[in-house]
Amino acid sequence: MARRNGAQDGSLKPFAYNGLPSRVVFGSVKSLPEEMDRLGVQRALLLTTPGRAAMVDAIGKHLKVAGVYDKVVMHTPLEAANEARALAKSLNADCCVAVGGGSTIGFGKAIALTSGLPVVAVPTTYSGSEMTTIWGISEKNLKTTGRDPKVLPKVVIYDPGLTLDLPVAVSMASGMNAIAHCAEALYAHDGNPIISLMAEEGIRALGAALPKIRTNLRDEEARSNALYGSWLAGSTIATTSVALHHKLCHVLGGFGLPHAETHSIVLPHALKYNSAAAPEAMARMARALQGKDLWEMQKGLGLPMRLADIGMKEADIERAAKIAVAAPYPNPRKVEYDPVLELLRNAYEGRRP
């Protein structure tokens, strides 16, 4: 009999699964006014990056809007988060509508963390942040993360049409970030069969969609499948712990490295680190990718392969390794300084794992 949930004799090991109470609408952003009415909110603070301002302006014309915060940046710097929080309070906003990727949704979470305001998320990338209670705020080269039910978006609206103009480089990196969520869910110490099914399916959907998107950015079917995969990815990481890969990426984020690209570069190295300690997870991942080599797939997608190429300084490698090892996340293989340092050096130089 096949093993299930790590059992050696085919029996199902005890497990716990917590389904998070968010409403997911897969279709069109045109349903946003109806969803706001369902929540009973009337004064939305719209959150966006400068690059999404035109899109958000068009969406806002159909909503009851209190104001717009259009200065979202990566990693939610504390000073900027406090500025957005103060704006929400001064406008007497009763909800936040975050239109964008993980950075924008992160600002909504930062506001919700201190105010309790409900967040409505309209993802335009594949970060998966919209499905989790995970928040993160950076200050002085350190990124602090945590989990709190208050930050979970009440409603998530997936509209593939909003992703058709997402640049190819951002699409590829964001998709690999989502695959990283699924990969770590497969070997999470608190995983379960439900999460493993979702994670494997998420990797399959994303692995099939990303090459098609690279070939044709406006392939709406591929975009839909990528959003589907990212939804599964976010759902898996929402109810399981993350491990070494995410710890390293959180540390590197504190050095100002771009979030999705960092996840993409570190992922094959982290998987190699854990491969012998998590054989079932690796087998599931290989099956989901239909035998494709992850490293070769990333190169074929045109992704950066070296931390050196996205702003990492060689002088910071040892410090990053020390920070990661000082407070490690639960991981299949023991987290030790020398092998972690080697992992980061390999990722910095772009060596094949």
C-alpha positions, 0 to 999 in steps of 0.5 A: 500500500502507498505511504500516506502523510509519511506513514511507513505501513500505509496507515494515515498518521494523525494530523490537524488541518485548519481551513482559514475563513476567507472568501475566494472569488475567481472571475472578475474584479467587477464583483468588487462592489458587491463584495464590499456590500457583502462586508458592509463597508463604504469607505475604502482606502485603495492601496497600490504601487505607482505603476498600478495607479491607472488600473486602481483609478479605473477600479475605484470609479465603481467603488465607495472610496475614501482615498488612495495610498499609491506609494507601496514599496517592497518589504513594507518598511516600517516608516511607510507602513506607519504613513499608510496607517495614519492615512487610513485613520485620518480618512476614517476608512473602514476597509483596505482594498489592495490591488497588486502583488505581495508588496501591496497586500503586505501594506494592507496587512500592516494596516490591519495588524494595528487597526483591525480594518478588513482587507479585500485583496485583488492579486495581480501577481502570483505571490499567494500573500492574499491567502495567509495570515503572515505579515512582514515589516522591515526596519534597519536591514531586518525583516520581522515576520509573524502570523495574526488572524487579523491580517487575513484578507476577508475577500480575495478576488482573482481576475486573470485579466488583470495579470495580462500585462504583468511583465514577463520577468515579474511573471516568472519570478512571482510564479517561482515564488509561488512554487517555493511556497508549495515546495516547503509545504510538502516537507513542513513539519506540521503538514498533512495530506490535504496540504500535500495534495494542494501543494503538488497540484499548485506546482503542477499548475504553475510549472505548466503555465509559466513556460506558456506565459513566457511565450505569450504574455497574453495567454489568458488560459495560462494566466488563469492556471497560474493564478489557480496555482498561486491560490493553492500555493498561498493556501498551503503556506497559510496553514503550515510552517515554513522552513529553511528556504523562507528563513533565508529569503526573509533574512535576505529581504532585510538586505533589500533584495527583491522578494520574488527574485530572491525566492526564485534563486534560493529555491533550488539550493534550499531543495538540494540542502533538504533533498536527502531529509525529505525524499517523499516531498522531492518525489512529489515535486518531481512528479508535479514538474513531470520530470523537468529539472527545476534549475533548467526550468528556471534558466529556460524562463529567463530568471536571474540565477545569481544573488550577485545579479539582484543586489547581494553584496559578497561581504554580507553573505557570512552575516546573512548565514549567521542571522539565519542559523541563529533563529532557524525555522523548523526544517527537515535537515538540521540548520548548521552554519557551514552548510548554510554558508556554502548554500548562500555562496553557491546561490550568490555565484549561481552554481548549479546545486 
